[in-house]
Amino acid sequence: MTLESLQLYCDVVRLRSFSQAAAERGISQSAASQTIQQMESDLQVQLLDRSQRPLALTPAGQKFFDTSRELLKNFDQMRAEITAGQQELDGTVRVAAIYSVGLHGLSSQMQRFLSRYPKARVRLECLHPHQVVEAVVRDEADLGVLSYPPAGRALSTVLLRSEPIVFVCHPSHRFARRRRVSASHLHGEPFIAFDANIAIRRAIDRALRKSNSKPNVVMEFDNVETIKQAIMIGAGVSLLPAPTVMKEVAMRTLCAVAFDIPDL
């Protein structure tokens, strides 16, 4: 008597049919019938009442069914526990991320992932926000990482983390030594902005409009790195996610000040 024969018996009982159970197990009906007959011979007891349609269990057959089902369940659980630690993740995870996240925010997570799953690979591609969404929609990426994900798309979104928006300026700027900067301070100030079609730009514009503040947009770029370079040459100030300027602040090539505004 084997685990396969016990599983076949449980299938016959569940389906009340030799033919259907045989089809599920990929064997002939006669082979299934012979297997159950051999089990009855080994146990010296009748398990199934074949005179009834559909098949019925004898009292001994019911007890044997309950015991067999519990035994199979315990075996599956034991096998899962034993093999769980032996399973290794393999293959490539395709990640599409906006430049600010891909260049600054994913390195530590990728290192932890690859350390835990040494056979896995990560293919990271830095894209503009709309391209990140399209890459996931077209199944060119398994997951996308971006700020202000669009609503109404056939995608599931999960909050990865919240990043404060800070006021960023040249170290010689008059606001560099302030503890906080408010929206009113930006009114008329030369401002380096994201391109108008980028979600973070729209969010910043909405928040500033609510505060009746209108900075003087002198340059627009589609990525954080170019915005930072413009600030470094004194072309203006900007509002950027805090993690994207940590290195420059540490090197004292830029200054970051807490920005006091709701809805950002």
C-alpha positions as CSV (number, residue, x, y, z in Angstrom):
1,M,0.0,0.0,0.0
2,T,1.5,3.3,-1.1
3,L,0.7,7.0,-0.7
4,E,-0.4,7.0,-4.3
5,S,-2.9,4.3,-3.7
6,L,-4.2,6.1,-0.6
7,Q,-4.6,9.3,-2.7
8,L,-6.4,7.3,-5.4
9,Y,-8.8,5.9,-2.7
10,C,-9.5,9.4,-1.4
11,D,-10.2,10.6,-5.0
12,V,-12.6,7.7,-5.6
13,V,-14.5,8.5,-2.4
14,R,-14.5,12.3,-3.1
15,L,-15.8,11.8,-6.7
16,R,-17.9,8.7,-6.0
17,S,-16.6,7.3,-9.3
18,F,-13.8,5.0,-10.4
19,S,-13.7,6.5,-13.9
20,Q,-13.5,10.1,-12.8
21,A,-10.8,9.3,-10.2
22,A,-8.8,7.3,-12.7
23,A,-9.0,10.2,-15.2
24,E,-7.7,12.7,-12.6
25,R,-4.8,10.4,-11.7
26,G,-4.0,9.7,-15.4
27,I,-4.6,5.9,-15.2
28,S,-7.1,3.5,-16.6
29,Q,-10.4,2.7,-14.8
30,S,-9.5,-1.0,-14.6
31,A,-6.1,-0.1,-12.9
32,A,-7.9,2.1,-10.4
33,S,-10.4,-0.7,-9.6
34,Q,-7.7,-3.2,-9.2
35,T,-5.8,-0.9,-6.8
36,I,-8.8,-0.5,-4.5
37,Q,-9.5,-4.2,-4.7
38,Q,-5.9,-4.9,-3.6
39,M,-6.3,-2.5,-0.7
40,E,-9.5,-4.3,0.4
41,S,-7.6,-7.6,0.2
42,D,-4.7,-6.3,2.2
43,L,-7.1,-5.0,4.9
44,Q,-9.4,-8.0,4.7
45,V,-12.4,-5.6,4.7
46,Q,-14.8,-4.1,2.1
47,L,-14.3,-0.4,1.8
48,L,-16.8,0.5,-0.9
49,D,-20.4,-0.7,-1.5
50,R,-20.4,-1.2,-5.3
51,S,-24.0,-2.1,-5.5
52,Q,-25.0,1.5,-5.0
53,R,-24.9,4.3,-7.5
54,P,-23.0,6.5,-6.9
55,L,-20.5,4.5,-4.9
56,A,-21.1,4.4,-1.1
57,L,-18.7,3.9,1.7
58,T,-19.0,1.1,4.2
59,P,-18.5,2.0,7.9
60,A,-14.9,0.6,7.6
61,G,-14.5,2.5,4.4
62,Q,-15.5,5.8,6.1
63,K,-13.0,5.2,8.9
64,F,-10.3,4.3,6.4
65,F,-11.1,7.4,4.3
66,D,-10.8,9.8,7.3
67,T,-7.5,8.2,8.5
68,S,-6.1,8.3,4.9
69,R,-7.0,11.9,4.4
70,E,-5.4,12.9,7.7
71,L,-2.2,10.9,6.8
72,L,-1.9,12.5,3.4
73,K,-2.4,16.0,4.9
74,N,0.3,15.4,7.5
75,F,2.7,14.1,4.9
76,D,2.2,17.1,2.6
77,Q,2.7,19.4,5.6
78,M,5.9,17.6,6.6
79,R,7.3,17.7,3.1
80,A,6.6,21.4,2.8
81,E,8.4,22.1,6.1
82,I,11.4,20.0,5.1
83,T,11.8,21.5,1.6
84,A,11.0,25.1,2.6
85,G,14.6,25.9,3.6
86,Q,15.9,24.2,0.5
87,Q,14.0,26.2,-2.1
88,E,16.0,28.9,-3.8
89,L,14.7,31.9,-5.8
90,D,16.1,31.9,-9.3
91,G,15.5,34.0,-12.3
92,T,15.5,37.7,-13.1
93,V,13.3,40.4,-11.5
94,R,12.7,43.3,-13.9
95,V,12.4,46.6,-12.1
96,A,11.5,50.0,-13.7
97,A,12.1,53.0,-11.5
98,I,12.2,56.8,-11.8
99,Y,15.7,58.2,-11.9
100,S,15.5,59.7,-8.3
101,V,14.6,56.3,-6.8
102,G,16.7,54.1,-9.1
103,L,19.9,56.1,-8.5
104,H,19.5,56.9,-4.8
105,G,16.8,54.7,-3.2
106,L,17.1,51.1,-4.3
107,S,20.8,50.2,-3.9
108,S,20.5,49.0,-0.3
109,Q,17.3,47.0,-1.0
110,M,18.9,45.4,-4.0
111,Q,21.9,44.4,-2.0
112,R,19.8,42.8,0.7
113,F,17.7,40.9,-1.9
114,L,20.7,39.6,-3.8
115,S,22.4,38.6,-0.5
116,R,19.3,36.6,0.5
117,Y,18.8,35.1,-3.0
118,P,22.2,34.7,-4.6
119,K,20.9,32.9,-7.6
120,A,18.4,35.7,-8.4
121,R,19.2,38.6,-10.7
122,V,17.8,42.2,-10.7
123,R,17.6,44.2,-13.9
124,L,17.0,47.8,-13.0
125,E,16.0,50.3,-15.7
126,C,15.7,54.0,-14.9
127,L,12.9,55.7,-16.8
128,H,10.7,58.7,-16.8
129,P,7.5,58.3,-14.7
130,H,5.1,57.7,-17.6
131,Q,7.6,55.1,-19.0
132,V,7.7,53.3,-15.7
133,V,3.9,52.8,-15.8
134,E,3.9,51.7,-19.4
135,A,6.7,49.2,-18.8
136,V,4.6,47.5,-16.2
137,V,1.4,47.6,-18.3
138,R,3.2,46.1,-21.3
139,D,4.8,43.4,-19.1
140,E,8.3,44.8,-19.8
141,A,8.8,45.1,-16.0
142,D,7.6,43.0,-13.1
143,L,7.3,46.0,-10.9
144,G,7.7,49.8,-11.1
145,V,8.8,52.3,-8.5
146,L,7.7,55.9,-8.8
147,S,6.2,58.8,-6.8
148,Y,2.6,59.8,-7.3
149,P,1.4,56.8,-9.2
150,P,-1.5,57.5,-11.6
151,A,-5.0,56.6,-10.6
152,G,-7.4,54.6,-12.7
153,R,-4.9,52.2,-14.3
154,A,-5.2,48.4,-14.1
155,L,-2.3,48.2,-11.6
156,S,-2.0,47.5,-7.9
157,T,0.0,50.0,-5.9
158,V,1.7,49.5,-2.5
159,L,3.2,52.3,-0.5
160,L,7.0,51.7,-0.3
161,R,7.9,54.6,1.9
162,S,7.2,58.3,2.4
163,E,9.9,60.8,1.6
164,P,9.8,64.4,2.9
165,I,10.1,67.2,0.3
166,V,12.8,69.6,1.3
167,F,13.8,73.1,0.1
168,V,17.1,72.8,-1.8
169,C,19.4,75.8,-2.5
170,H,23.0,76.8,-3.0
171,P,24.9,77.0,0.3
172,S,25.4,80.8,-0.2
173,H,21.6,81.4,-0.7
174,R,20.0,83.7,1.9
175,F,17.6,80.9,3.0
176,A,20.4,78.3,3.5
177,R,20.7,79.0,7.3
178,R,17.0,78.9,8.0
179,R,15.6,76.1,10.1
180,R,12.4,76.0,8.0
181,V,11.1,77.5,4.7
182,S,7.5,78.1,4.0
183,A,5.6,78.4,0.7
184,S,5.4,82.2,1.1
185,H,9.2,82.3,0.9
186,L,9.1,80.9,-2.6
187,H,6.8,83.6,-4.1
188,G,8.8,85.2,-6.9
189,E,11.9,83.1,-6.1
190,P,13.9,81.8,-9.2
191,F,12.8,78.2,-9.2
192,I,14.2,75.1,-10.9
193,A,11.2,72.9,-11.6
194,F,10.4,69.4,-13.0
195,D,8.8,69.3,-16.4
196,A,5.2,70.2,-16.4
197,N,4.0,66.8,-17.4
198,I,5.6,65.0,-14.4
199,A,3.4,64.0,-11.5
200,I,5.6,65.5,-8.8
201,R,5.6,68.8,-10.6
202,R,1.8,68.9,-10.6
203,A,1.7,68.0,-6.9
204,I,4.1,70.8,-6.1
205,D,2.1,73.3,-8.2
206,R,-1.1,72.3,-6.5
207,A,0.3,72.7,-3.0
208,L,1.9,76.1,-3.8
209,R,-1.4,77.4,-5.4
210,K,-3.2,76.5,-2.2
211,S,-0.8,78.7,-0.3
212,N,-1.0,81.5,-2.9
213,S,2.6,81.2,-3.7
214,K,4.0,81.5,-7.2
215,P,7.7,81.0,-7.7
216,N,9.4,82.3,-10.8
217,V,10.1,79.1,-12.8
218,V,13.4,79.8,-14.7
219,M,14.2,76.2,-15.8
220,E,12.4,72.9,-16.2
221,F,14.0,69.5,-16.3
222,D,12.8,65.9,-16.4
223,N,15.2,64.5,-13.8
224,V,16.6,65.2,-10.3
225,E,20.2,65.1,-11.3
226,T,20.0,68.0,-13.8
227,I,17.9,70.1,-11.3
228,K,20.6,69.6,-8.7
229,Q,23.3,70.7,-11.2
230,A,21.3,73.9,-11.9
231,I,21.0,74.7,-8.2
232,M,24.8,74.2,-7.8
233,I,25.5,76.9,-10.3
234,G,23.2,79.3,-8.5
235,A,20.4,79.3,-11.1
236,G,17.7,79.0,-8.6
237,V,16.1,76.9,-5.8
238,S,13.9,73.8,-5.9
239,L,11.8,71.4,-3.9
240,L,13.1,67.8,-4.0
241,P,12.7,64.5,-2.1
242,A,15.2,64.6,0.8
243,P,17.0,61.3,0.0
244,T,18.0,62.6,-3.4
245,V,20.2,65.3,-2.0
246,M,21.8,63.5,1.0
247,K,25.2,63.1,-0.7
248,E,25.4,66.7,-1.9
249,V,24.3,68.0,1.6
250,A,27.0,65.9,3.2
251,M,29.6,67.3,0.7
252,R,28.2,70.8,1.3
253,T,27.6,71.5,-2.4
254,L,23.9,71.9,-1.7
255,C,21.8,72.9,1.3
256,A,18.5,71.3,2.3
257,V,16.0,73.0,4.6
258,A,12.8,71.6,6.0
259,F,9.9,72.8,3.9
260,D,6.7,73.6,5.8
261,I,3.7,73.0,3.5
262,P,0.7,70.6,3.7
263,D,-0.3,68.2,0.9
264,L,3.2,67.3,-0.1
